[in-house]
């Protein structure tokens, strides 16, 4: 009886450890992990509010390994630009098809932070990107930084 309990406890512990290890497999390679919002704004190439109007998978060639990968391309209608130069009415933002995806939803408005990688604008869950309704502190800081001409 004791042997069965030990095995059960051992299996449960191993399962918990495996789950905890895999729970956050996101590696933030495009953005730093600082919690300082000032720094996150400064390191982003663009910061803008926009509505997600189209989400699609697109093929991407990885020339280094000669393989084809997939990206998630989200097209946004621009509402307001806080940082960077965006002259078009829409912008395409890419994400790697990985555990780091920011969960954009169609017809929702976001405050998007992006950075240039592979000649495209990228974002992911490592950025401070948020739904616009949750961005009050972000917008206040962005407006202050613009008044101070820091961005």
N, C-alpha and C positions, 0 to 999 in steps of 0.2 A: 504494500500500500504506500509506504513512504517513498519507494523508488518511483512510482507513478507520479506522485506529487512533485518530486524533484524534477522529473522529466517535463512535466507540465509547466512548472515555474521556469525552467530553463528555456523552453520553447517560447513562452510568453515574453521573457526578457529579451531573447534574440529577436523576436518579431518587433518589439518596441524599439530596440536599438536600430534595427534595419529601417524601420519607418522614420524614426527621428533623423537618421543619417540622410535619407532621401527626401525629407520633407521640404527642404529648401535647396534645390540644386541649381539655383540661379547664380551665375557669375557675372558681376557687373563690370564688364570690360570696357564699355564706352564712357562710363561716367564714374566719378569717384564715389566713395561711400560716405562722404562727409554729411553730417546732418545740418550743416550751416547753409541755410537757404541762400544767403548772399553769394557764397561760393558756387552753389549749384546754378544760380542765375548767370554768374559770370562765365562759367565753363560751358554753358549751353550756347550753341550758335544762333538758335532762334527760340523765342518764347512768344506764343500767340494763343488767342482764344479762337475756337472754331467748332463747327458741327461736323461730326463724322457722317459722311453720305455714302461711302462705299468701302467694303472690306473684301479683299480677295487674296488668294494665293497666287504668287508669281514665281516663275522659275528663275534661278540665279546660277551662274556658272562659277564654280570654285576652281580657278585656274591652277592654284598651287597643288591641289590634289586631283585635278582633272575629274571632278565629279559635279553632278547637278544637285543643287540644294533648293529649298523653297524659302521664300520670304512672305511675310504678311504685309500687304500694301493697304494702307488706310488712306482714303482720299477725304480731305476736309474742305469745307467752305470757310474761308477766313472771315472772322468777325472783327478782330482787332489784333494788331501786331505790337508787342511790347519790346521785343528785341530782335534785331536782324532785319534783313531786307527781303520783304516778300511783296512782289509787285502784281502777281496774279491773284485772281479771286479764289483759286483752289491751290492746295498743296498736297503732295503725296508723301506720306511718312511710312518708313519701312521698319519692320521688326523681324528678327530671326525667328524661325519656327522652333521655339524652345520653351523651357519653363519660365523664361523671363518676360513673356508677353504681357503687355499692359492690356487689360480686358476692355478694349473699346467696344462700344455698342452703337449701332446705327441710330442716327437722329438725336444723339446725346451731344451736349456741348461740353468741351474740355478746355482746360488751360494746358497746352502742350509744350514740353521742353524737348528740344531735339538737338542733335549734334551731327556733323558731317562725317560719314565713314563710307569709303568706297564710292565717293562722288554722289552719295545720296544722303538724305536726311533720315536719321534713325532715332528711335526712342524705345524705351522698354520700362519695365516696372522699377528699374533702378533710378529712374529720373523722378523728379518731383511732380510729374504730370498728374493732374487730378481732374475730377469732374468740376465744371465751373462753379456749381453750387457749393463746393467745398473749398473754394480758392480765395476766400476773403483775405486771409493773412498774406497770401502770395501776391494778390493784386495790390494790397497796401504797400508792400515792400517794393514791388516793381515800379509803382508810381513814384515812390520816394527816391529810388535809385535813378529814375529818369530825370526827376527834378534836380538831383545832385549831379547829373550828367556822368554817372558811373556806368551807364549802359547806353 
